[in-house]
Structure formats: C-alpha cells, structure tokens
Amino acid sequence: MASLLTEAKAIFWSEWFWFPGNVTWSDLENKEGGIYHPQVSDLLIPFPLAVLIYVIRQCVERYIFRPMGIYYGLKDSKARVATSNTVLEKAYKKAGKKDPSKDVVMGLIKQVDMTEKQIGNWFRMRRNQDRPTTLVKFTESGWRFVMYFCLFNYGLLVLFDKDYFWNGDYCWLGYPHQHVSDGVFWYYMLELGCYWSLLFSQFLDVQRKDFYEMFIHHIATLTLMLFSWSGNFVRIGSLVLVVHDAADWWMESAKMAKYLNFSFLCNVLFGMFLVVWFVSRLVIFPYKIIRPTHFSVQRILGTLVSVQYFLNILLIVLFILHIYWFVLILRVAKMAMMSRGKVRPVTFEIYKFEN
C-alpha cells in the first residue's frame, strides 16, 4: 500500500503531468524579475484565515443578523427534547432520520414497552430536536450572504482590469511564467480560507440533512483550488471562483426573505438568482472557461496532461452538475407558479437548496 501511494505521489508531482516540455518545478521558483509564481507553502496561509473568518462569522451572526431576525419576529424557541432511550436512539440513527419501517416498529414495541403511536411521536420529536430554528437558519444565511457578496465584488475588483478576465486565451499565454498580483493572491487566499472555514464549521453547527453532500462539495472545491494554485492555473481558477460567487449571494438573500415571510421580495430575489445562475453557470462558464481551456491550451501550449486529462474533465463534470441543479431550480420555480391562487402565501421553497 505504501509503495502504491509513493508511486501515485511521484506520478502526480511529475513534471510531464503538470507542465509543457522543457519546464520544470525549478522554473516556478520566485527569482528576480517581478513575476510571482504561486508556491505550495502559500497554502498554509488560509488556515489562520479560516479561524479568523469563523470568529468574524460568529460576531456577524450574533450581533447583526440575530438581532435583526428577532426584530422581525423570528423565535429562537427550542423543540422539545425526546426522552433518552438507547434502543430508540440507535434505531433513529440507523433509519437516517426517516420513519422506521413497520417491521422495525413492531420489533421496537417488544423492546421498549411502548405503543406504535408513542414510538411514532418519539421519532417525530427526535427529528424536530435536530432541526435548526428559523432564526438560526436566518443568521447562517445572513453570514453566507455577506461572505459571498464580499468575495464576488472583491473578485470583480481585482480581476476587472486583467486581460484574461475578458479573453480566456490569456489564461494560457506565457504559461507557466504568469505573475500573480497581490490582489489575486489575497482573493485566492480568502476563498480558500472561507471554504476551509465552511468545512470545519460543519462539525460545529447543527447538522443538516445534506451534511455529507455539502462535505463532499467542500472537499471537491478545495481540491480544485489547491490543484490550480499548485500548478499556477490561477488565472482560470480565479475565473471559476468569480463565476460561481455571482449567483450564491442572490440565493442567500432570497432565503433570508423567505425566513422573514417577505414573500414578494423572496420571489423577486429568487428570480434574480435564477437569471444570474443561468447566465453565469450555463452561458459564461462553458463559453469563457471551458471553451478556452479545452481548445486554447492545445493550440497555445500543445498537449498538457494536467489540463487535458484532469482539469478539463473536472470542469465538464461541474458543468453537468450545473445543468442538473438548474433543472431542480426550475422545478422550485414551477412549484411556486403553480401555488398561485392558493390560500398560502406564494414563496419559493428555497430551503431545498440550503448549503
């Protein structure tokens, strides 16, 4: 096993995998000349940033969005705690927070001396116990709104004057000797810090039903960012980041409006989210990022294994996920349109896209 890991590591860090011909890792060492190449040691910087970001998050949630939610009538009432029962707790965890099957319930009746109705009530109470309150969800969405809004606008600020922001071919011209400016450097470090913070805070927050899905999502995002930084694919990586941040803060603002029961505002913000998602992830992403990465690299640099057979595949998989998620978003929009004329308020079910 150890020998396989050593061999895989040697292949992964080999120069034929990362670079065009006649380029070695020594070429990415920072020397005189005004060009800063990304260094693997830079990837330690986001860890203290992640701790600082988590502290800032706690302050923003507690002193800004929590008072705001309470002002607008959100309650922080806790659900009733289910009575402690080892047998039922084990069955609850095994059922994955779903109702146990009829056979399981019959078996539990014999073990805990409770009726079927009492067991059903216990499971319902136990699920409610794990659910975060609306106030907690509002404060979390408030923080993510601030985080994504700041990241997106900072990304625009530092990338707007870059030639590769407007023409994807410039992501590969002169590679790998491409300078990373101070603004882009800190944009990457802040993004990494935020995602490391989101990753470890999952274990400190109230666990959601999509815990494992979001854990995998954060791991995949961090892997892409670490990979792009290590090989100086920072230009294309920074474009991917700013494109993805464009829609997220609209979604979080729509969720906040939903939690406050501002139905009309929720619908407007969700509509904006729908438009921005479509334009950024289904139009700009394939045309400005996938297209030059797939075609321009071959024309400008020749065959680059790390891009042709790794980065391209990941970007295409990500695009397929965008299409899948967009279909789900359209279903939510359809449900909202169909709810018109009913007694209950028209609101988009944003909670289905909590992250």
C-alpha positions, -999 to +999 in steps of 0.1 A: +000+000+000+028+024+009+046+017-023+014+024-043+010+057-025+046+067-032+042+058-069+010+078-071+026+108-055+056+106-079+033+105-109+011+133-096+040+156-090+059+147-121+068+175-145+054+157-176+020+158-159+020+194-149+040+214-175+047+217-212+080+204-225+113+218-211+096+233-180+105+221-145+094+228-110+125+249-106+111+273-132+083+282-108+108+293-081+105+330-074+135+349-086+143+385-096+122+398-125+089+409-109+070+377-115+055+360-085+047+323-090+024+305-066+042+284-040+028+253-023+039+268+010+014+296+004-014+271+010-006+273+048-019+309+049-056+301+046-056+281+078-052+310+102-075+330+078-102+303+083-100+306+120-103+344+118-132+341+093-150+318+117-146+343+145-159+371+123-188+348+113-198+343+149-198+381+155-218+389+124-244+362+132-247+371+169-246+409+168-261+417+134-284+390+120-297+375+152-310+409+165-324+416+130-342+383+130-356+388+164-367+424+155-388+409+126-404+383+149-383+352+144-383+330+175-354+310+189-377+285+206-361+251+210-380+219+202-390+196+230-363+171+238-372+135+233-368+113+264-335+094+265-338+059+251-308+040+239-327+015+218-348+041+200-317+064+196-299+035+179-329+029+156-332+066+149-296+068+137-299+037+116-331+050+099-312+081+088-338+105+103-366+088+084-396+069+098-386+034+106-404+006+086-434-013+100-413-043+108-388-022+128-416-005+147-430-039+157-396-050+169-392-018+189-426-023+206-413-055+221-380-040+233-391-006+248-426-014+260-442+015+241-472+016+217-468+022+180-482+057+184-458+065+212-428+053+191-440+075+162-443+105+185-408+099+198-393+097+163-411+129+153-399+147+184-363+134+179-363+148+143-376+182+154-349+182+181-322+181+153-337+208+131-323+243+134-347+270+143-358+296+116-337+322+135-306+300+133-312+294+095-317+331+090-285+341+108-265+314+088-279+327+055-271+362+066-235+353+071-232+335+038-249+364+020-222+387+034-194+363+026-204+356-010-213+392-017-179+404-005-160+377-023-178+383-056-173+420-055-137+417-044-131+392-072-146+416-097-124+444-083-091+426-087-099+408-120-117+436-139-085+451-153-069+417-162-068+408-199-077+372-191-109+383-175-122+394-209-104+368-231-099+333-219-069+327-242-048+349-220-052+323-192-026+303-211-004+328-230+030+328-214+022+298-191+037+289-166+055+323-162+024+342-152+026+368-125+001+366-096-007+401-084-012+409-047-050+414-053-054+380-070-031+364-044-054+375-015-085+367-034-074+331-037-063+330+000-096+344+012-116+320-009-095+291+005-099+304+040-137+307+036-140+271+022-118+257+050-140+276+075-172+262+059-156+227+060-147+225+097-177+246+109-200+218+096-189+198+126-197+226+150-231+237+135-264+219+138-261+191+113-284+194+083-299+166+062-274+174+034-244+172+057-225+146+037-234+162+003-220+195+014-190+179+029-181+163-004-189+196-022-164+215+000-137+188-004-141+189-042-139+227-042-108+228-021-092+201-042-097+221-073-084+253-057-053+235-043-046+219-076-050+251-096-027+270-072+000+244-071+003+243-109-001+281-114-035+277-130-046+307-110-060+326-139-085+300-149-091+292-113-099+328-103-124+330-132-141+298-120-144+313-085-159+347-095-184+330-118-196+307-090-198+335-064-220+356-088-253+336-080-247+324-045-254+357-027-287+361-046-298+327-033-289+335+003-307+369+002-338+351-012-336+325+016-334+354+042-365+370+027-383+336+029-374+331+066-388+366+073-420+358+054-414+386+028-430+366+000-429+392-028-393+401-020-384+364-019-399+358-053-381+388-068-347+378-053-352+342-064-360+354-099-327+373-099-309+343-086-325+322-114-313+346-141-278+351-127-274+313-123-284+307-159-261+335-173-231+328-151-231+290-150-248+279-182-235+306-205-204+323-192-189+292-176-189+270-207-181+298-232-155+318-212-139+290-192-144+255-206-141+265-243-106+282-240-094+256-215-104+228-239-093+244-272-068+272-265-044+251-244-038+226-272-033+254-297-010+276-274+009+250-253+003+217-270-007+187-250-007+195-213-017+164-194-028+181-162-052+203-181-064+180-209-070+149-188-077+163-153-088+200-152-110+197-183-127+166-170-134+183-137-148+214-154-171+194-176-184+174-146-190+207-129-209+219-159-231+188-159-239+194-122-248+230-131-274+217-156-287+192-131-290+219-104-307+243-128-334+217-135-340+214-098-342+252-095-367+253-124-388+227-105-389+250-075-399+279-097-427+258-113-440+248-079-441+285-069-460+294-101-485+265-095-491+277-059-507+310-072-543+313-062-540+291-032-546+303+003-510+300+015-485+328+005-466+323-027-430+316-017-402+297-034-390+267-014-355+280-010-348+256+018-344+228-007-312+245-018-297+252+016-259+247+017 
